[in-house]
Amino acid sequence: MLSLSWAAAHAEDCGHLARLKLDHVLITSAEAVPAGAPTASPNGDALPAAKAAYCRIRGTSKPSTDSDIRFELWIPSGSGWNGKFEQVGNGGFAGSIPYRMMARVLSLGYAVAGTDDGHQSSDSIDARWALNHPEKVKDYGWRAIDETAVASKHILRTLTSRAPAKSYFVGCSDGGREALMMAQRFPTYFDGIIAGAPAYAMTRLLTGGALRSAELGGTIDRLSAAELGLLQSRALQSCGDGAGYLKDPRRCHIDLEALKCTGAETDSCLSEAPINTARVIYAERKDPANGATLYGVLPGAEGLMGSWDAWLTGTDDKTPAAGIAFTWNYLAYMVMKDPKLDMSKVTNADLVRGERTFGPVIDSNDANLSAFKSHGGKLIQYHGWNDPAIPPGYSLEYRERLAAKTGGVKDFYRLYMVPGMLHCGGGDAPTTVNWQAALEAWVEKAVAPVDLVAIDGKGATQTLQPFE
């Protein structure tokens, strides 16, 4: 328990942090926020009021002449601080500080930090910031999370006169990529890491999106909600056990030809165009750069809102698919350097060049976590079996490579595959898991996670076991 005198000193000293001098880091503001005050978010998000008073520090780091890494650190006052530190990851191509995640972590009593990854954008799909800015790509790839961790821990020690008892990093999607990046490049920074649906092989993932688009002639025949629903129904009827979701969709192979209309089109059959689109989305292919597998999306959740419609085929109201947009932005602003890019002009040689140029910067592909293991770090990775954005095959592959390269994975690593889960959450299944509690128990009490319980909003549950 922290003393009341420390709490009073904390409130008084918070503002003094604005004068703190750090290498290439400027503290732009430091203010004490009283309990119950709403947290202002520049992007307009309505954030819950903090339960306890805290010190809010904003900073900018410029490790290169073209860097503009903005970050925030929130430190609870007095006994409101649990003595620990957590850094949260981003999504997509980032561009804004993840305030909502920070607010949730702050409510748990952590000192919490987050960054915009070195550029400012209200659209996490937009990569125009990367055009002719290699230092900003480096900031996005790994340097911003490093700068944020180092500066935040220094500021935290300055204010509290002690290092955090334990430090954690938590992220999903691009944040999962960042989580693995931390374990790989900065293995002593964190005691525990949660990597959800990590886009660790990002350049491969985007190469896969480009090849899929090319196979479909540069455009995807938009599947309607009814057509997507028909695909999902067939998968559940053919492969399900009545649960409403597939326990392991790798074992499910839909007979698409059996769905083909033999006469007039009806709601119970598909024409050749949507069948071909579905076939291409399910398919695996080979990476032209190295022959590695580019994984396909698994069946079982095609028709759910926020699944294929959001990521792969677009919606009935003609909202474009996010996966196609991510691929175009990567190719236009990083690989081809052409803001008016026609994707049909992109060749396999361009895709190979993109992977070889940007893979070493933005991919967290290293399967050697020996240093993180030696540090005593613990890592929980999870992935939804029905993730439409990042096929689950990538996480299965990483675990296999990790076991071969590092060895002894049970000592420090767990992978959980979640039936029915979409990208980072959601789905027609119980998919909400308290990953934080499981990691804390492992790090702080040496209780390794085994069976974990996922719940949904109605109280239904499913038990998850580590994937081996």
Secondary structure, DSSP 8 states (H G I E B T S, - for coil): ---HHHHHHHHHHHGGGGG--BTTEEEEEEEEE-TT-----TT-------SS-EEEEEEEE-SSTT--EEEEEEEE-GGG--S-EEEE---TT--S--HHHHHHHHHTT-EEEEE-TT---S-TT--GGGTT-HHHHHIIIIIHHHHHHHHHHHHHHHHHSS--S-EEEEEETHHHHHHHHHHHH-TTS-SEEEEES--TTHHHHHHHHHHHHHHTTTS-----HHHHHHHHHHHHHHH--SSSS-S-GGG----GGGGB-SSS--TT-B-HHHHHHHHHHH--EE-TTT--EE----SS-TTSTTSHIIIII--TT----HHHHHHHHHIIIIIS--TT--GGG--HHHHHHHHHHHHHHH-------HHHHHHT-EEEEEEETT-SSS-THHHHHHHHHHHHHT--GGGTEEEEEETT--SSS-SSS--B--HHHHHHHHHHH-----SEEEE-TTS-EEEE----
